[in-house]
């Protein structure tokens, strides 16, 4: 069986897609959490009263009163953040992981190996 070659851009592309997918899946939970945190604030007339009793109640009430799309209000900035941050984080992680693999480290001195590991730890995010 032939070895699969991973291109330089592939970890970045796959990491970006994974980050965007995760954001789409968790954003409704985050929206619900924020609504729970904001309710009952004294300084805000709109959110002064407690409308939700818990996560499931908030999720259901938001969906019934405002529609399912309300759970995704404001997702554009979150996707832009993940498109940049998540892509870089996953791409650099895989690049450093490949760079530090035993295949690339044969014949290097202990000092060079140590500095490679320190560099990887500092850049892991």
N, C-alpha and C positions, 0 to 999 in steps of 0.2 A: 504494500500500500504506500503510495507516495505521500510525502509530508505536505501539509497545506501551508503555503506561504502567506503570511499576514502582511499586507501592505502597510506603509507608514500612516496613511490616512484612515485605514479601516477602524482602529480602536477609537478614534475621534468620532467617526460617523456612527458606529454602533453605540458608543457612550452617549452621544447626543440623542439618538433615537430612544435609548433606554431612559434617559433623564426626562425627556418630553412625555413619554408614556407614563412614567411614574407620577409626574406632575398632574397629568389628566386624571389619573386614578385617585389621587389623594386630595385634589383641590376641593371637592365637595365636603370632605371631612374637615379640611382647614377652614372653609367658609362657615360651616356649622360651629366649629370651635370658637371662631372669632365672634360670631353673633352671641354665643353664650357668655363670652368674656365681656362684651360691650354692654349687655343688658344690665339695667339697674344703676347706671352711672348717674350721679347726682347732677352733673354739669350739662348733661345733654337731654333736652326735653323729649326728643324722639325715642330715646332708649331708656328713659327713666324707669318705666315699669318692667318687671320681670315677665317675659312672654313665654319663656321656654323652661321646662322642668328637667331637661337632660338632653343628651346627644340625639337619641332616637326621636324624642318629641320635637326637638328643634328641626331635625332633618325632615320629618314628616310635615310639620307645620309650614316650613319654608316651601316645600314642594307643593303642598295643597293650595296655599294662599298666593304664592308668587310664580309657581310653575317650576319645572325641573331646571330650566335654563338659569334661574336665579342662583342656583348652587355654583354656577360657573361664571358669575359676574366678576370681572376683573382678572380673568385668567391670562389675558394677553401679556401683561408685564411679567407674570410668573413664568410663562413659556419663554419669553425673551431671556429672563435670568437663567433658566435651565439650559436654553440653547447655547449660551456662552459658558456659564460656570460648569454645568454638568458635562458638557462636551470636553472642555479643557481638563477637568478633574479626571475623568475616566480615560481620556486619551493619554495624558501624561503618566497616569498610573500604569497603564499597560506598556507604555514605551519604556519607563524606568524598570518595570518588572522584566521585560525582555532584555534590557541592557544588563541587568544584574543576574541573568540566568547563568548557571554553571558553564554553559557552552561559550559565553562571551568572557568569562572570568578566568579561563585556564591560563596559567603562566604569569598572572599578575601578582605583584608583591602584596603582603598583608596591609601595608599602609594605603596602597591604591584601592584595595578592596574595601577597607574601612571608610575611606573618603567617598567611595561610590555609595555605600550604604547610608552614610550621613546625608549625602545629597538627596538620595531617594526619600529619606524620612522627612527632610525639610520641605520637599516639594509635594508631599502626598496630599496636602490640603486639609 
